[in-house]
Amino acid sequence: MEGEFNNFVMVWVLAFVSFSYCYTMAKIIPSGRARLLTIIPVMALFLFLPLRLNTLHLGGTFAFFIAWLANFKLLLFAFGEGPLASDPSISLLRFAALASLPIKIQQNPPPNDPYRENPSLEKPKKGQKSPLVSTVKGVVLAVVIVAAHFSEDMHPIVSLFLLIFQMYLSLEFILALVATLPRVLLGMELAPQFNEPYLSTSLQDFWGRRWNIMASSILRPTVYLPTLHVSARLFGRKWAPIPAVMATFIVSAVMHELIFYYMGRTAPTWHISFFFVLHGLCLTFELALKKVLGGILALPAFVSGPLTVAFVVSTGFWLFFPQLLRLKADVRAIEEYAAFVAFLKDIGRALTFNLIRGYQSATYESFVHDYP
């Protein structure tokens, strides 16, 4: 664990140096192709850095933040777009935090967005989770981690359910911890990564407002909107969102395959891609029905909600979650929790030893001073 932690510090130092370079070059080179050429080496480095990490939690999180989110933000920044270009007077520290973390500054939504009906990338409503909900999730995560130690004696379906809960709740808590530093030091708010996805009432609601929200918000300007404007000229504004949504899901599929490669270093089976392409097709079908029917025959939420969750879970069990088992994510996650606890214990023992040694040294010096 110590070696992995050292690598983790090293890759973040390299990332910060890279962001400093991009920040400086932007002061010299105007947005456009020339700036893109200066940033491309950094983007290539960000695809390589996750290979220095081997754990699910540190490696997977870093890959998501840097290889995906940061690269897409830098691509926008090269052309003077996106969150990094929103404030010309932004400081270097703020620039690096905004580039490397799923952070967005509090802003009012842009008025008169002609494509506000965007089916997969609308911004979620903000709201603080109650302490009770967070406490319950923390207790559930602790119970799941303890129960996972006995997964070998469980039915494979039960073991897979435990893995799903563990990965989902772990992501929520990791992102909550990541949010603390920029919120306190820089006054920046970490966008919620999940918004109670089990309450979804449609695929549009699930993918656009509740699941992996930060990924959706960065896919919108980099994939969805450019495809939307091209499609509007080809198919008209009414049907333009259909190919735009499909393109967004295809890019998301590629990026998820890349993240899974970083976590497992195994050749892809393309089940992950098929999962996202399938959901993209189903979502476009859902949107087409809404446009044709115009709200007629709409299912009530208490019917559409369970159907949506059942579809997501069933297709996840078929295509997505087995890939986590192929990477032995259940076993590796438990090993990483145990290694992290042992690492903290070693640090605690070292600090305690140094404190005791310092106290003894101070006591001895005081004794020698008082009794020469």
C-alpha positions as CSV (number, residue, x, y, z in Angstrom):
1,M,0.0,0.0,0.0
2,E,2.9,2.4,0.8
3,G,4.3,2.0,-2.8
4,E,0.9,2.6,-4.3
5,F,0.4,5.7,-2.1
6,N,3.8,7.0,-3.2
7,N,2.8,6.5,-6.9
8,F,-0.5,8.2,-6.2
9,V,1.3,11.3,-4.9
10,M,3.8,11.2,-7.8
11,V,1.1,11.1,-10.5
12,W,-0.8,14.0,-8.8
13,V,2.3,16.0,-8.7
14,L,2.9,15.4,-12.4
15,A,-0.7,16.3,-13.1
16,F,-0.4,19.6,-11.2
17,V,2.8,20.4,-13.2
18,S,1.0,19.7,-16.4
19,F,-1.9,21.9,-15.4
20,S,0.6,24.7,-14.6
21,Y,2.0,24.3,-18.1
22,C,-1.4,24.5,-19.7
23,Y,-2.3,27.5,-17.5
24,T,0.9,29.3,-18.5
25,M,0.7,28.5,-22.2
26,A,-2.9,29.8,-22.3
27,K,-1.5,33.2,-21.3
28,I,0.7,33.2,-24.3
29,I,-1.1,31.3,-27.1
30,P,-4.7,32.3,-28.0
31,S,-7.4,29.7,-28.2
32,G,-7.6,27.6,-31.3
33,R,-5.5,25.0,-33.1
34,A,-2.2,26.5,-31.9
35,R,-3.3,26.1,-28.3
36,L,-4.6,22.6,-29.0
37,L,-1.1,21.6,-30.3
38,T,0.5,22.7,-27.1
39,I,-2.0,20.8,-25.0
40,I,-2.0,17.5,-26.9
41,P,1.2,16.3,-25.2
42,V,-0.4,16.8,-21.8
43,M,-3.5,14.9,-22.9
44,A,-1.3,12.1,-24.0
45,L,0.5,12.1,-20.7
46,F,-2.9,11.9,-18.9
47,L,-3.7,8.8,-20.8
48,F,-0.4,7.2,-19.6
49,L,-0.4,8.3,-15.9
50,P,-3.2,6.0,-14.7
51,L,-1.0,3.0,-15.7
52,R,1.2,3.9,-12.7
53,L,-1.5,2.9,-10.3
54,N,-2.9,-0.6,-9.7
55,T,-5.6,-0.4,-7.1
56,L,-9.3,-0.1,-7.9
57,H,-10.0,2.8,-5.6
58,L,-6.9,5.0,-6.3
59,G,-6.3,4.0,-9.8
60,G,-10.0,3.9,-11.0
61,T,-10.7,7.3,-9.4
62,F,-7.6,8.9,-10.8
63,A,-8.3,7.5,-14.3
64,F,-11.8,9.0,-14.2
65,F,-10.6,12.4,-13.0
66,I,-7.6,12.8,-15.3
67,A,-7.8,10.5,-18.3
68,W,-11.5,11.3,-18.9
69,L,-12.7,14.5,-17.2
70,A,-9.5,16.5,-17.3
71,N,-8.7,15.6,-20.9
72,F,-12.2,16.6,-22.1
73,K,-12.0,19.9,-20.1
74,L,-8.6,20.6,-21.7
75,L,-10.0,19.8,-25.1
76,L,-12.7,22.5,-24.6
77,F,-10.1,24.8,-23.0
78,A,-8.0,24.6,-26.2
79,F,-10.8,26.4,-28.1
80,G,-11.7,28.8,-25.3
81,E,-14.7,26.8,-24.1
82,G,-15.7,24.9,-21.0
83,P,-15.3,25.5,-17.3
84,L,-11.6,26.2,-17.5
85,A,-12.2,29.2,-19.9
86,S,-15.1,30.6,-17.9
87,D,-13.0,33.1,-16.0
88,P,-10.0,34.8,-17.6
89,S,-8.7,35.8,-14.2
90,I,-8.9,32.4,-12.6
91,S,-5.9,31.5,-10.3
92,L,-3.6,28.6,-11.0
93,L,-4.7,26.7,-7.9
94,R,-8.4,27.2,-8.9
95,F,-7.6,26.2,-12.5
96,A,-5.9,23.0,-11.4
97,A,-8.7,22.1,-9.0
98,L,-11.3,22.8,-11.6
99,A,-9.4,20.8,-14.2
100,S,-8.6,17.7,-12.1
101,L,-11.7,17.2,-10.0
102,P,-15.4,16.9,-10.9
103,I,-16.0,20.4,-9.7
104,K,-18.2,23.1,-11.0
105,I,-18.6,26.7,-9.7
106,Q,-22.1,27.7,-8.6
107,Q,-23.7,29.4,-11.6
108,N,-27.2,30.1,-12.8
109,P,-28.3,27.9,-15.8
110,P,-27.9,29.7,-19.2
111,P,-31.2,31.3,-20.2
112,N,-33.0,30.5,-23.4
113,D,-31.1,27.3,-24.2
114,P,-32.8,26.2,-27.5
115,Y,-31.9,22.6,-26.8
116,R,-33.0,22.5,-23.1
117,E,-35.0,19.4,-23.8
118,N,-31.6,17.5,-24.0
119,P,-32.6,14.0,-23.0
120,S,-29.5,12.8,-21.4
121,L,-27.4,15.7,-20.2
122,E,-29.7,18.1,-18.2
123,K,-28.2,19.5,-15.0
124,P,-29.7,18.0,-11.9
125,K,-31.4,20.1,-9.3
126,K,-29.1,20.8,-6.4
127,G,-29.9,19.8,-2.9
128,Q,-28.0,18.8,0.1
129,K,-28.5,15.3,1.3
130,S,-29.8,15.1,4.9
131,P,-27.3,13.9,7.6
132,L,-29.7,11.0,8.2
133,V,-29.4,9.7,4.6
134,S,-25.7,10.0,4.7
135,T,-25.5,8.2,8.0
136,V,-27.7,5.4,6.8
137,K,-25.5,5.0,3.7
138,G,-22.4,4.9,5.8
139,V,-23.9,2.2,8.0
140,V,-24.9,0.2,4.9
141,L,-21.5,0.5,3.4
142,A,-19.8,-0.7,6.6
143,V,-22.2,-3.7,6.8
144,V,-21.6,-4.5,3.1
145,I,-17.8,-4.4,3.6
146,V,-18.0,-6.8,6.6
147,A,-20.4,-9.1,4.8
148,A,-18.2,-9.2,1.7
149,H,-15.6,-11.0,3.8
150,F,-17.9,-14.0,3.7
151,S,-18.8,-13.7,0.0
152,E,-17.2,-17.1,-0.8
153,D,-20.0,-18.8,1.2
154,M,-22.8,-16.8,-0.5
155,H,-24.8,-17.4,-3.7
156,P,-23.1,-15.6,-6.7
157,I,-26.1,-13.4,-7.2
158,V,-26.0,-12.2,-3.5
159,S,-22.2,-11.7,-3.8
160,L,-22.8,-9.6,-7.0
161,F,-25.4,-7.5,-5.2
162,L,-23.0,-6.8,-2.4
163,L,-20.3,-5.7,-4.9
164,I,-22.8,-3.3,-6.6
165,F,-23.7,-1.7,-3.3
166,Q,-20.1,-1.5,-2.3
167,M,-18.9,0.1,-5.5
168,Y,-21.8,2.6,-5.6
169,L,-21.6,3.7,-1.9
170,S,-17.7,3.8,-2.0
171,L,-17.9,6.2,-5.0
172,E,-20.3,8.4,-3.1
173,F,-18.0,8.6,0.0
174,I,-14.8,9.0,-2.0
175,L,-16.3,11.9,-4.0
176,A,-17.6,13.4,-0.7
177,L,-14.1,13.3,0.7
178,V,-12.7,14.8,-2.5
179,A,-15.2,17.7,-2.2
180,T,-14.0,18.8,1.2
181,L,-10.7,20.4,0.3
182,P,-11.8,22.6,-2.6
183,R,-15.0,23.6,-0.8
184,V,-13.2,24.8,2.3
185,L,-10.1,26.3,0.6
186,L,-11.5,27.6,-2.7
187,G,-15.2,27.9,-2.1
188,M,-15.9,25.6,-5.0
189,E,-18.6,23.0,-5.0
190,L,-18.2,19.4,-6.1
191,A,-21.0,18.4,-8.4
192,P,-22.9,15.5,-7.0
193,Q,-21.9,12.4,-8.9
194,F,-25.2,10.5,-8.1
195,N,-28.7,11.8,-7.3
196,E,-30.5,8.8,-5.8
197,P,-30.6,6.8,-9.1
198,Y,-32.9,4.2,-7.6
199,L,-35.7,6.8,-7.8
200,S,-35.4,7.2,-11.6
201,T,-38.7,7.2,-13.5
202,S,-37.3,6.8,-17.0
203,L,-34.0,6.2,-18.8
204,Q,-33.9,9.9,-19.6
205,D,-34.2,10.6,-15.9
206,F,-31.6,8.0,-14.9
207,W,-28.9,9.0,-17.4
208,G,-29.6,12.7,-17.5
209,R,-30.3,13.6,-13.9
210,R,-29.3,10.9,-11.5
211,W,-26.4,8.7,-12.7
212,N,-22.8,9.8,-13.3
213,I,-23.9,13.5,-13.5
214,M,-20.4,15.0,-13.9
215,A,-19.6,12.7,-16.8
216,S,-22.9,13.8,-18.4
217,S,-22.1,17.5,-17.9
218,I,-18.7,17.1,-19.7
219,L,-20.1,15.0,-22.5
220,R,-22.7,17.6,-23.2
221,P,-20.4,20.3,-24.6
222,T,-17.8,17.9,-26.0
223,V,-20.0,15.4,-27.8
224,Y,-23.7,16.1,-27.5
225,L,-23.9,19.8,-28.5
226,P,-21.5,19.5,-31.5
227,T,-23.4,16.5,-32.8
228,L,-26.7,18.2,-32.1
229,H,-25.9,21.2,-34.3
230,V,-24.8,19.0,-37.2
231,S,-27.9,16.8,-36.8
232,A,-30.1,19.9,-36.8
233,R,-28.9,20.8,-40.2
234,L,-29.4,17.3,-41.5
235,F,-32.6,16.1,-39.8
236,G,-34.2,19.3,-38.4
237,R,-34.3,20.5,-34.8
238,K,-37.1,18.1,-33.7
239,W,-35.2,14.9,-34.4
240,A,-31.6,16.3,-33.9
241,P,-31.3,15.0,-30.3
242,I,-31.7,11.4,-31.4
243,P,-28.3,11.0,-33.2
244,A,-26.7,13.4,-30.6
245,V,-27.8,11.1,-27.8
246,M,-26.5,8.0,-29.6
247,A,-23.1,9.7,-30.3
248,T,-22.9,10.6,-26.6
249,F,-23.5,7.0,-25.5
250,I,-20.9,5.7,-28.0
251,V,-18.2,8.0,-26.6
252,S,-19.2,7.1,-23.1
253,A,-18.8,3.5,-24.0
254,V,-15.3,4.0,-25.2
255,M,-14.3,6.0,-22.1
256,H,-15.8,3.3,-19.8
257,E,-13.8,0.6,-21.7
258,L,-10.7,2.7,-21.1
259,I,-11.4,3.0,-17.4
260,F,-12.0,-0.7,-17.1
261,Y,-8.7,-1.3,-18.8
262,Y,-6.9,0.9,-16.3
263,M,-8.5,-1.0,-13.4
264,G,-7.8,-4.5,-14.7
265,R,-5.1,-4.3,-17.5
266,T,-7.0,-6.9,-19.5
267,A,-8.2,-6.9,-23.1
268,P,-11.8,-5.6,-23.4
269,T,-14.6,-8.0,-24.2
270,W,-16.7,-5.1,-25.4
271,H,-19.6,-6.1,-23.1
272,I,-19.3,-2.6,-21.5
273,S,-19.6,-1.0,-25.0
274,F,-22.6,-3.1,-25.8
275,F,-24.3,-2.1,-22.5
276,F,-24.0,1.6,-23.3
277,V,-25.0,1.2,-27.0
278,L,-28.0,-0.8,-25.9
279,H,-29.0,1.9,-23.4
280,G,-28.4,4.6,-26.0
281,L,-30.7,2.8,-28.5
282,C,-33.4,2.3,-25.8
283,L,-33.2,5.9,-24.7
284,T,-33.5,7.2,-28.3
285,F,-36.5,4.9,-28.7
286,E,-38.0,6.4,-25.5
287,L,-37.4,9.9,-26.8
288,A,-38.9,9.2,-30.2
289,L,-42.0,7.8,-28.5
290,K,-42.3,11.0,-26.4
291,K,-42.0,13.1,-29.5
292,V,-44.6,11.1,-31.5
293,L,-47.1,10.6,-28.7
294,G,-46.6,14.0,-27.0
295,G,-47.2,12.8,-23.5
296,I,-50.2,10.6,-24.5
297,L,-50.3,7.2,-22.8
298,A,-47.5,8.3,-20.4
299,L,-47.0,5.8,-17.6
300,P,-47.4,7.0,-14.0
301,A,-44.2,7.3,-12.0
302,F,-45.1,4.4,-9.7
303,V,-45.1,2.1,-12.8
304,S,-42.3,3.6,-14.9
305,G,-40.0,3.9,-11.9
306,P,-39.8,0.2,-11.1
307,L,-39.7,-0.7,-14.8
308,T,-36.7,1.6,-15.4
309,V,-34.8,0.4,-12.4
310,A,-35.5,-3.2,-13.3
311,F,-34.3,-2.6,-16.9
312,V,-31.1,-0.9,-15.7
313,V,-30.4,-3.6,-13.1
314,S,-31.1,-6.5,-15.4
315,T,-29.0,-5.2,-18.3
316,G,-26.3,-4.4,-15.7
317,F,-26.3,-8.0,-14.5
318,W,-26.2,-9.2,-18.0
319,L,-23.4,-7.0,-19.4
320,F,-21.9,-4.5,-17.0
321,F,-21.4,-6.1,-13.5
322,P,-19.9,-9.4,-14.7
323,Q,-17.0,-7.4,-16.0
324,L,-16.3,-6.2,-12.5
325,L,-16.1,-9.8,-11.4
326,R,-13.8,-10.6,-14.3
327,L,-11.5,-8.0,-12.8
328,K,-11.9,-9.6,-9.4
329,A,-13.2,-6.3,-8.1
330,D,-14.9,-7.9,-5.2
331,V,-11.8,-9.6,-3.9
332,R,-9.5,-6.7,-4.7
333,A,-11.8,-4.1,-3.0
334,I,-11.7,-6.1,0.3
335,E,-8.0,-6.5,0.1
336,E,-7.6,-2.7,-0.5
337,Y,-9.8,-1.8,2.5
338,A,-7.7,-4.2,4.7
339,A,-4.4,-2.8,3.3
340,F,-5.6,0.8,3.9
341,V,-6.6,0.1,7.5
342,A,-3.2,-1.6,8.0
343,F,-1.5,1.5,6.5
344,L,-3.3,3.8,8.8
345,K,-2.4,1.6,11.8
346,D,1.3,1.8,10.8
347,I,1.1,5.6,10.5
348,G,-0.6,5.7,13.9
349,R,2.0,3.5,15.5
350,A,4.8,5.6,14.0
351,L,3.2,8.9,15.3
352,T,2.6,7.4,18.7
353,F,6.2,6.1,18.9
354,N,7.6,9.6,17.9
355,L,5.3,11.3,20.4
356,I,6.4,9.0,23.2
357,R,10.0,9.3,22.2
358,G,9.8,13.1,22.1
359,Y,8.0,13.2,25.5
360,Q,10.7,11.0,27.0
361,S,13.5,13.1,25.5
362,A,11.9,16.3,26.8
363,T,11.4,14.7,30.3
364,Y,15.0,13.6,30.4
365,E,16.3,17.0,29.4
366,S,14.1,18.6,32.0
367,F,15.4,16.2,34.6
368,V,19.0,16.9,33.6
369,H,18.4,20.6,33.7
370,D,16.7,20.6,37.1
371,Y,19.2,18.1,38.7
372,P,22.7,18.8,37.4
